[in-house]
Amino acid sequence: MAKNKQESIKTQIKIDDVDYQYEDMTPEQQTMVNHIADLDKKLNGTKFNADQLQVGKDAFVNMLKTSLTSKEEKEVHQ
């Protein structure tokens, strides 16, 4: 009985506040859903990478500023 209950569970996809059942979609529609899911993963990964790159750039800019400030202070004291 539990097996039948598990088989009746369907994957819901919400589009514009309307629920659709993945298993009731045509193969073409399921492929579109799969492309959308894959693109979401790639977009999230790209945003993550962009955040890392921005933090890295900011760190190097701060290191350069510190280095330039230290050099200016040394030149003033000489």
Beta strands, then each sheet from edge to edge (+ up, - down):
strand 1: 12-15
strand 2: 18-21
sheet 1: 1+ 2-
end
